[in-house]
Amino acid sequence: MNAFFLFTAVFGVVTGCVRASAPAVFSVYATGEEVLETGPSRVLFAGNSLYDIVARVDQSVVDSLKVDEGVSNGITPEASKKLEEQLEVLAKNPGGSAANIARAYCFCGGKGAYFGVHGTDNLGYEFDEFLSSYGVDLEVVHRPDTFTSQLYNLITPDADRSQHFLMGASETISESDIDQSIMDKYDYVAITGFMVGTPHRVAFVDKLVAAAFTRQKKLIIFLSDMMCVRKWGDKLKVLADQATYISGTLEEYSLLYNLEKPDELLDFFVEKTKGEYPEHKAVIMTMGHAGAIVIFQGKIFFVPPTGVDVVDTTGAGDFFAGSMLCGLLNGYSVAQASEFARAVVGDVISKYGTSVSSSVHDKIEQIKQSSYGDLKRAAAEEENNVA
């Protein structure tokens, strides 16, 4: 099965709209040889700093918190201390969507920095060290007399999850934390959907985006989560309309642009990315277990799923976007960028937590040295193995 028909079949299955023939837009199919930017591109990622804790707990622990599984809830420092006594911790990593994306971008060789607000506790400084170990430069603020925000991902014996947020330093972010001159050092500013949820965050984002645009720098937007689109879609759409690159899921885009039919959504972005002066240079659209697509230059490129056994999908979309963007912004072909993403995400989702195994570095270097022909042959072999 060649890539065109694989994409058509998979996209149809995912969306529940398999047709006898593909929509006309599908005929505009990219080869993957295309290079969108020569780079190097320096990116400033701004976000909410959260220390992620993944743990197993008894159902009684979740019940005692008096919340429903599958939703995110705030807890107090006192409740957090009691909770930690009852956890079987599986993984602890500095996180938050923007930090994850920054790590993926820099892990693959991109030059980038992270802006966030941390506490003056041990977790805040561990956060710094962890980001630095991935090659991420730091533009962080350590807020005096505060603790670093934490997100507990609790897994009960029936495999259901609940998230519990301990609000800390990240909640204090404000426009006074940055000087507009910060954008003198970067080519892009990258903003996640979680950064437009409160008036003080919006003020921060507006100041940073204005600093970028007045310096002829560019914007990257990550939709981040369906909750972000539902609650703050109006603001996200304004930002997305100004962005050179956008990343999100099929469902997030459908909701944001009120386009329920997938073929209409693809037509919409094909038009937005075509021509000498496109509104967007590329749109990244993930589809969960079915892979992803990249829309650029009025064309569509399908990225197959990783094929690994999935253990934990925490941060999968972040790591896909960050590693994909590293390739797109730094002189690699779309096919190479896609393989960056598959290598990184395949590793992250095969275990608990969001650390990337050091062995993935070797895979990334191999991809960088691979020709288009090498990648095409490898893809054909993979398709044959699947078949």
C-alpha positions in Angstrom: 0.0 0.0 0.0 1.6 3.3 -1.0 1.6 6.4 1.2 -1.3 8.1 -0.7 -3.7 5.2 -0.2 -2.5 4.5 3.3 -3.2 8.1 4.2 -6.7 8.0 2.6 -7.6 4.8 4.3 -6.3 5.7 7.7 -7.8 9.2 7.7 -11.2 7.7 6.7 -11.1 5.2 9.5 -10.1 7.8 12.1 -12.9 10.2 11.2 -15.6 7.7 10.3 -15.9 9.1 6.8 -14.4 6.5 4.5 -15.5 7.2 0.9 -15.5 5.4 -2.3 -13.1 7.9 -3.7 -10.8 10.4 -1.9 -11.7 14.1 -1.8 -10.1 16.1 -4.5 -7.8 17.8 -2.0 -6.0 14.5 -1.3 -4.5 14.5 -4.8 -2.2 17.3 -3.7 0.2 15.1 -2.0 3.7 16.0 -0.9 6.7 13.8 -1.5 8.5 14.6 1.7 11.6 16.0 -0.1 10.5 19.5 0.5 12.6 21.8 2.8 10.6 24.6 4.3 13.3 26.6 6.0 17.1 26.5 5.9 17.5 27.6 9.5 19.0 27.6 12.0 15.9 28.9 13.8 16.1 30.0 17.5 12.8 29.6 19.3 11.6 31.0 22.7 9.0 28.6 24.2 6.9 30.3 26.9 4.6 28.3 29.2 3.4 27.0 32.5 6.0 25.2 34.5 4.6 22.0 36.1 6.4 19.2 37.8 4.7 16.0 36.5 4.3 13.1 38.9 2.8 9.8 37.5 1.8 7.4 40.2 -0.4 4.4 40.9 -2.9 4.7 43.7 -5.7 2.8 45.2 -9.2 3.8 44.3 -9.8 4.9 47.9 -7.2 7.6 47.5 -8.9 9.2 44.5 -12.3 8.8 46.3 -10.8 10.7 49.3 -10.0 13.6 47.1 -13.7 13.8 46.2 -13.2 14.3 42.5 -14.2 12.4 39.3 -11.6 10.4 37.4 -10.7 11.7 33.9 -10.8 15.3 35.0 -8.2 17.8 36.3 -8.7 19.3 39.8 -6.9 21.7 42.1 -5.6 20.5 45.5 -4.1 22.2 48.4 -0.5 21.9 49.7 -1.8 20.0 52.7 -3.7 17.5 50.5 -0.6 17.2 48.4 1.5 16.1 51.4 -1.0 13.5 52.4 -1.3 12.3 48.8 2.5 11.8 48.5 2.4 9.3 51.4 0.0 7.1 49.5 1.6 7.0 46.0 3.6 4.4 44.1 5.5 6.9 42.0 6.2 5.6 38.4 7.9 8.7 37.0 8.7 12.3 38.0 9.7 14.8 35.3 9.6 18.6 34.9 6.8 19.2 32.4 4.1 21.4 31.2 3.3 21.5 27.5 5.8 24.3 26.5 8.7 22.7 28.4 8.0 19.3 26.8 8.0 20.9 23.3 11.2 22.8 24.1 12.9 19.6 25.2 11.9 17.8 22.1 13.0 20.7 19.9 16.5 21.0 21.5 16.9 17.2 21.9 16.8 16.9 18.1 19.4 19.6 17.7 17.4 22.8 17.6 18.4 26.0 19.4 15.8 27.2 21.8 15.1 28.6 25.2 12.3 28.2 27.8 10.5 30.9 29.7 8.5 30.0 32.8 8.1 30.9 36.4 9.5 28.4 39.0 9.5 28.4 42.8 12.6 28.7 44.9 12.2 25.1 46.1 14.3 22.1 45.1 11.8 21.2 42.4 12.3 24.6 40.7 16.1 24.2 40.5 15.7 20.5 39.4 13.4 21.8 36.6 16.3 24.1 35.4 18.8 21.3 35.5 16.5 18.9 33.6 15.8 21.4 30.8 19.5 22.2 30.5 20.4 18.5 30.2 18.3 18.6 26.9 20.1 21.6 25.6 17.4 24.1 26.4 18.6 27.6 27.3 16.9 29.1 30.4 15.0 32.4 30.6 13.2 31.4 33.8 12.1 33.4 36.8 12.4 32.0 40.3 9.7 33.6 42.3 10.8 34.3 45.9 8.9 32.5 48.7 6.9 30.2 46.3 6.9 26.6 45.4 7.0 25.1 41.9 3.6 24.0 40.5 2.9 20.3 40.4 0.6 18.0 38.4 -0.3 14.6 39.8 -1.4 12.0 37.2 -3.0 9.3 39.3 -3.6 5.8 37.9 -6.1 3.5 39.6 -6.1 -0.3 39.4 -8.7 -0.2 36.6 -6.3 2.0 34.6 -8.4 5.1 34.8 -6.6 8.4 35.4 -7.3 11.6 37.3 -5.2 14.7 37.3 -4.7 16.9 40.3 -3.0 20.3 40.1 -1.1 22.0 42.9 -1.0 25.6 42.0 2.3 27.3 42.7 4.7 29.8 41.1 3.5 29.3 37.5 0.2 30.9 38.5 2.0 34.2 39.2 3.3 34.8 35.7 2.7 38.4 34.5 3.7 40.8 31.8 6.2 42.4 34.2 8.2 39.2 34.1 9.6 40.0 30.7 11.2 42.8 28.7 10.3 43.0 25.1 14.0 43.1 24.2 14.1 39.3 24.9 12.9 38.7 21.4 16.1 40.3 19.9 17.7 36.9 20.5 15.0 34.7 18.9 13.5 34.0 15.4 10.2 32.6 16.8 8.1 32.8 19.9 6.1 29.7 20.7 2.9 29.8 22.8 0.6 27.0 24.0 -3.1 27.1 24.5 -2.7 26.9 28.3 -1.1 30.4 28.2 -4.4 32.2 27.4 -6.5 31.0 30.3 -6.4 34.0 32.6 -6.2 37.8 32.1 -2.7 38.0 33.4 -1.5 35.2 31.1 -3.2 36.9 28.2 -1.4 40.2 29.0 1.9 38.3 29.2 1.3 36.6 25.8 0.1 39.8 24.1 3.3 41.6 25.2 5.5 38.8 24.1 3.8 38.4 20.7 3.9 42.2 20.1 7.6 42.1 20.9 8.1 39.4 18.3 6.1 41.2 15.6 7.6 44.6 16.0 11.0 42.9 15.4 9.8 41.0 12.4 9.9 37.7 14.3 7.3 35.0 13.9 4.8 33.1 16.0 4.1 29.4 16.6 0.9 28.3 18.2 0.1 25.0 19.9 -3.6 24.4 20.6 -2.6 22.0 23.4 -5.9 20.5 24.6 -9.6 20.4 23.8 -10.2 22.2 27.0 -8.2 25.1 25.8 -10.2 25.3 22.6 -13.5 25.0 24.4 -12.8 27.6 27.0 -10.5 30.1 25.2 -11.0 29.3 21.5 -11.8 33.0 20.6 -8.3 34.1 21.8 -6.6 31.0 20.4 -8.1 31.6 17.0 -6.8 35.2 16.9 -3.3 34.0 17.7 -3.5 31.0 15.3 -4.6 33.3 12.5 -1.3 35.2 13.0 0.9 32.1 13.3 3.4 30.9 10.8 3.1 27.4 12.2 0.2 25.8 14.1 0.0 22.4 15.8 -3.0 20.6 17.2 -5.2 17.5 16.9 -7.8 16.9 14.3 -10.5 17.3 17.0 -9.0 20.6 18.2 -8.9 22.1 14.7 -12.5 21.0 13.9 -13.8 22.7 17.1 -11.7 25.8 16.7 -12.7 26.5 13.1 -16.2 24.9 13.3 -15.5 22.5 10.5 -16.9 19.1 11.3 -16.2 17.4 8.0 -12.5 16.3 7.7 -12.3 17.0 4.0 -13.5 20.5 4.5 -10.9 21.0 7.2 -8.2 19.8 4.9 -9.4 22.0 2.1 -9.4 24.9 4.5 -5.7 24.5 5.5 -4.6 23.6 1.9 -5.9 27.1 0.9 -4.3 28.7 4.0 -0.8 27.2 3.1 -0.7 27.7 -0.7 0.7 30.5 -2.8 3.7 32.8 -2.7 2.6 34.4 0.6 0.6 31.8 2.6 -1.1 32.6 5.8 0.6 29.6 7.4 3.9 28.0 6.4 2.8 24.6 7.8 -0.1 23.1 9.9 0.7 20.0 12.0 -2.3 17.8 12.7 -2.0 14.8 14.9 -4.5 11.9 14.8 -3.6 9.7 17.8 -2.9 6.1 17.0 -3.5 6.8 13.3 -0.5 9.0 12.9 -0.4 12.6 11.7 -0.4 14.9 8.7 1.5 18.0 7.8 -0.1 20.5 5.5 2.2 23.0 3.7 2.6 24.7 0.3 -1.0 23.6 -0.5 0.1 19.9 -0.1 -0.5 17.1 2.4 2.1 14.8 3.9 1.1 11.7 5.9 3.2 10.7 9.0 2.6 7.0 9.9 2.0 6.0 13.5 5.1 4.8 15.5 3.9 1.2 15.8 5.2 0.8 19.3 3.3 -0.7 22.2 1.8 2.2 24.1 2.4 2.5 27.8 1.7 6.2 28.6 0.7 8.9 26.1 1.4 11.8 28.5 3.0 14.6 26.5 2.9 12.7 23.2 1.5 15.6 21.2 4.1 17.9 22.7 7.0 15.8 21.8 5.6 15.2 18.3 5.3 18.9 17.7 8.6 19.8 19.1 10.7 17.3 17.2 8.7 17.8 14.0 9.3 21.6 14.2 13.0 21.1 14.8 13.3 19.4 11.4 11.0 21.9 9.6 12.8 25.0 11.0 16.4 23.9 10.6 17.0 22.8 7.0 15.7 19.2 7.1 13.2 17.8 4.7 9.6 17.2 5.8 10.3 13.4 5.6 13.3 13.8 7.9 11.3 16.0 10.3 8.6 13.4 10.4 11.1 10.7 11.3 12.5 12.9 14.1 8.9 13.0 15.5 8.3 9.3 15.2 11.6 8.4 16.8 11.1 10.7 19.8 7.4 10.0 20.4 7.9 6.2 19.9 10.3 6.3 22.8 8.3 8.6 25.1 5.0 6.6 24.8 6.7 3.3 25.3 7.2 4.0 29.1 6.0 6.0 32.0 7.1 9.6 32.3 8.3 12.0 29.6 12.1 11.5 29.6 13.7 10.7 26.2 16.1 7.8 26.2 19.7 8.8 25.3 19.7 6.1 22.6 17.3 8.1 20.6 20.1 10.5 19.9 21.7 7.9 17.6 18.4 7.5 15.7 18.2 11.3 15.2 21.7 11.4 13.9 21.0 8.6 11.4 17.9 10.4 10.1 19.9 13.6 9.6 22.4 11.7 7.5 19.7 9.8 5.5 18.9 10.7 2.0 15.3 11.0 0.8 15.8 7.6 -1.0 16.9 6.0 2.2 13.8 7.2 4.0 11.6 6.2 1.2 13.0 2.6 1.2 12.7 2.4 5.0 9.1 3.5 4.8 8.3 0.9 2.1 9.9 -1.8 4.2 7.8 -0.7 7.2 4.6 -0.8 5.1 5.4 -4.3 3.8 6.0 -5.5 7.4 2.7 -4.0 8.5 0.9 -5.6 5.6 
